[in-house]
Amino acid sequence: MSNPTALTIRRYVLTGSVAAITATGVWYGAGLKTRQERKQVIAAVVEAPLAEQLEQMALYRESLVRQRDGLQTKIDQLTGKAEPPKHRGR
């Protein structure tokens, strides 16, 4: 086996560096876009008429209630399994 030359090592270092810089840029850009979209959504909600805000809140509450009911069902099932079996009358 031959030892890697300085040019080969340099090529690997440069390739890794370019890949790292590209990945970091993509990650940072995606974060910027997410923050910008969040600001737009918040601005749209704040500027919406009161009736529309109330409707959105009601829809959000319905989804939270459905989620709570689903979680409560799961909790009830898990607690039912955790209880020891009841003995039938002797």
C-alpha positions in Angstrom: 0.0 0.0 0.0 1.2 3.4 -0.8 1.0 6.3 1.6 -1.4 9.1 0.7 0.2 12.1 -0.8 -0.2 15.6 0.3 -2.4 16.4 -2.7 -4.8 13.5 -1.8 -5.0 14.6 1.8 -5.6 18.2 0.7 -8.4 17.1 -1.7 -10.2 15.2 1.1 -9.9 18.2 3.5 -11.2 20.6 0.9 -14.1 18.3 -0.1 -15.1 17.9 3.6 -14.8 21.6 4.2 -17.0 22.5 1.2 -19.6 19.9 2.3 -19.6 21.2 5.8 -20.0 24.8 4.7 -22.8 23.9 2.3 -24.7 21.9 4.9 -24.4 24.8 7.4 -25.7 27.3 4.9 -28.7 25.1 4.1 -29.5 24.6 7.7 -29.2 28.4 8.5 -31.2 29.3 5.4 -34.0 26.9 6.4 -34.1 28.5 9.9 -34.4 31.9 8.4 -37.2 30.9 6.2 -39.0 29.2 9.1 -38.7 32.3 11.3 -40.0 34.5 8.4 -43.0 32.3 7.8 -43.8 32.3 11.5 -43.7 36.1 11.6 -46.1 36.2 8.6 -48.5 33.8 10.3 -48.5 35.8 13.6 -49.0 39.1 11.7 -51.9 37.6 9.8 -53.6 36.4 13.0 -53.1 39.8 14.7 -54.5 41.7 11.8 -57.5 39.3 11.3 -60.9 40.6 12.4 -62.2 39.6 15.8 -64.8 37.2 14.5 -62.1 35.3 12.5 -59.8 35.2 15.5 -62.6 33.7 17.6 -63.3 31.1 15.0 -59.7 30.1 14.8 -59.5 29.9 18.6 -62.6 27.6 18.6 -61.1 25.3 16.0 -57.8 25.2 17.9 -59.7 24.4 21.1 -61.6 21.6 19.4 -58.3 20.0 18.3 -56.9 20.3 21.8 -60.0 18.7 23.3 -59.7 15.8 20.7 -56.1 15.4 21.6 -56.9 15.4 25.4 -59.6 12.8 24.9 -57.2 10.5 23.0 -54.6 10.8 25.6 -57.1 10.2 28.4 -58.2 7.0 26.6 -54.6 5.8 26.4 -54.1 6.6 30.1 -57.3 4.7 31.0 -56.1 1.7 29.0 -52.7 1.7 30.6 -54.1 2.0 34.1 -56.5 -0.7 33.4 -53.7 -3.0 32.4 -51.7 -2.0 35.4 -54.4 -2.9 37.9 -54.1 -6.4 39.4 -56.8 -8.9 38.3 -59.8 -9.0 40.6 -60.6 -12.3 42.3 -64.0 -13.6 41.7 -66.0 -14.3 44.9 -65.0 -17.3 47.0 
